[in-house]
Amino acid sequence: MTAEPVNRSKRPGRGWPWLLLLIATTGCVDETPPFTEVKRPDERITQVEWVAFRRVCNALPHLPVSCPEPVFPETPDWPGSRTLPISDLVGEEQRDLELHWSVTRWARLLKGDHRLERHLRREQMTLNQFCGMLVTLGTAVARAQLSDDFPLTQQLAKAEAIRAALRKDNRVFSSLSSEQQFDVLRDAAWVTRANLMERLLLPPEENLRLVRQHDEWLMKLLPAEFFVDRKNMLIDRMSAEGVPFFESPEVGEDWNIVWDPATAVRVTGTTTSAESSDGTGTSATPQP
């Protein structure tokens, strides 16, 4: 008599331990960390990201956080001896502007802060992700300071046109006269303005509402430069307000005027007298 084959799948209890283990471990998986990428200024800050970022900042002993100087880039001031074409100088300037706002520039300054790094590990956040939040918030704060009636889009169109013309200018900068170099540098300031305006157009509306809602806390966190209206950086003040009065070295300056009785002019009634050193002088009736 042959034994009947045993159907192992019908044995009770063999699969239950694995099922119980699966059920027990389902709720023990670590939650997804709030930061998986480095935040960019054009991305919305989520509530989870905001809460984790605030926990790190509130744990720091000193605010505001350190940031690179200057906060906002300065306009070009190329030496007259530069032998590159203007188009190359503009390209060089644009690369510098991208580096100016880079996360790595901020991270380089904060690297080595052990207390900050400890709190970042607790929130499962990298230093670059923390700096990405700083740059993103700073950009939104700067945009929020600009009045709603400022023609940002129109000014950017003007800046882009001037920047495009400079990119095609192959004249060697050192070959230009001082007056020509002055005009080129005046136009080159629009390269910096265009870059800043492009950045100010990045923040989504959600980020603008966030920074307006928490502006008092952010004023403790971020450098004061972010909270200044940057309108004057986005316009050509010489065109908007006129050319300021300028005295050349040959003419002299008002504060250095020396009174000389030999050349003094005395106005008496309707006549003008040019006095000499002996007190005498000639009079003339002013012409209409």
Secondary structure, DSSP 8 states (H G I E B T S, - for coil): -------GGGSTTSSHHHHHHHHHHHTTS----S-SS---TTS---HHHHHHHHHHHHT-SSSS----SSSS-------TT--SBHHHHHHHHHHHHHHHT-HHHHHHHHTT-HHHHHHHHHTT--HHHHHHHHHHHHHHHHHHHS-TTS-HHHHHHHHHHHHHHHHT---BGGGS-HHHHHHHHHHHHHHHHHHHHHHHT-S-HHHHHHHHHTHHHHHHHS-GGGGS--GGGSS-HHHHH-------TTT--GGG----TTT-EEEETTEEEEE-TTS-EEEE----
